[in-house]
């Protein structure tokens, strides 16, 4: 994760961008392209970069401590997809 330009909480939690990514993942999206549009407009990231950051974030203990429900759900999905390949 890029940490040089991030705002970090005093307690060593995830930076603002990481918190924003987790918040976006907690939301539900209807229809094709809605999530990708939100990624571009709200986070200013290309979807490919977003998913790269998200994947790294799932292995970050700070993210797990910040939002264990979301991180564990996404870890399960990732593992399911890996075993299906």
C-alpha positions as CSV (number, residue, x, y, z in Angstrom):
1,X,0.0,0.0,0.0
2,X,1.1,3.5,-0.7
3,X,1.6,5.1,2.7
4,X,3.5,8.2,2.0
5,X,0.5,10.3,1.0
6,X,-2.0,8.8,3.4
7,X,-3.5,10.3,6.5
8,X,-3.1,7.7,9.3
9,X,-5.0,7.6,12.5
10,X,-2.9,8.1,15.6
11,X,-3.5,4.4,16.6
12,X,-1.8,3.0,13.6
13,X,-5.0,2.1,11.8
14,X,-5.6,2.1,8.1
15,X,-5.1,5.4,6.2
16,X,-8.0,7.4,4.8
17,X,-7.8,5.8,1.3
18,X,-7.9,2.3,2.9
19,X,-10.9,3.3,5.1
20,X,-12.6,4.7,2.0
21,X,-12.0,1.4,0.1
22,X,-13.4,-0.7,2.9
23,X,-16.4,1.7,3.1
24,X,-17.1,1.2,-0.6
25,X,-16.9,-2.5,-0.2
26,X,-19.6,-2.4,2.5
27,X,-22.0,-0.9,0.1
28,X,-24.2,-2.9,-2.4
29,X,-24.4,-1.9,-6.0
30,X,-27.2,-2.7,-8.5
31,X,-26.6,-3.0,-12.2
32,X,-23.5,-3.3,-14.3
33,X,-20.8,-0.6,-14.0
34,X,-22.3,1.1,-11.0
35,X,-19.5,0.1,-8.7
36,X,-16.8,0.9,-11.2
37,X,-18.3,4.4,-11.7
38,X,-18.3,4.9,-7.9
39,X,-14.6,3.8,-7.7
40,X,-13.7,6.4,-10.4
41,X,-15.8,9.2,-9.1
42,X,-15.5,8.8,-5.3
43,X,-12.0,7.5,-5.0
44,X,-10.4,8.8,-8.2
45,X,-8.9,5.4,-9.0
46,X,-9.0,3.2,-12.0
47,X,-10.9,0.0,-11.2
48,X,-7.8,-2.1,-11.8
49,X,-5.8,-0.1,-9.3
50,X,-8.7,-0.2,-6.8
51,X,-8.7,-4.0,-6.9
52,X,-5.0,-4.2,-6.6
53,X,-5.1,-2.0,-3.4
54,X,-8.1,-3.9,-2.1
55,X,-6.3,-7.2,-2.5
56,X,-3.3,-5.9,-0.6
57,X,-5.6,-4.4,2.0
58,X,-7.2,-7.8,2.7
59,X,-3.8,-9.0,4.0
60,X,-3.2,-6.0,6.2
61,X,-3.8,-6.6,9.9
62,X,-4.8,-2.9,10.4
63,X,-7.7,-3.4,7.9
64,X,-8.8,-6.5,9.8
65,X,-8.8,-4.7,13.1
66,X,-10.7,-1.7,11.6
67,X,-13.4,-3.7,9.8
68,X,-13.2,-7.4,10.6
69,X,-16.7,-8.3,9.1
70,X,-15.9,-6.8,5.7
71,X,-12.3,-8.0,5.5
72,X,-13.2,-11.6,6.5
73,X,-16.1,-11.7,4.0
74,X,-13.8,-10.5,1.2
75,X,-11.1,-13.0,2.2
76,X,-13.6,-15.8,2.0
77,X,-14.7,-14.7,-1.5
78,X,-11.1,-14.4,-2.6
79,X,-10.3,-17.9,-1.3
80,X,-13.4,-19.3,-3.0
81,X,-12.4,-17.8,-6.3
82,X,-8.9,-19.1,-6.0
83,X,-10.0,-22.6,-5.3
84,X,-12.4,-22.5,-8.3
85,X,-9.5,-21.9,-10.7
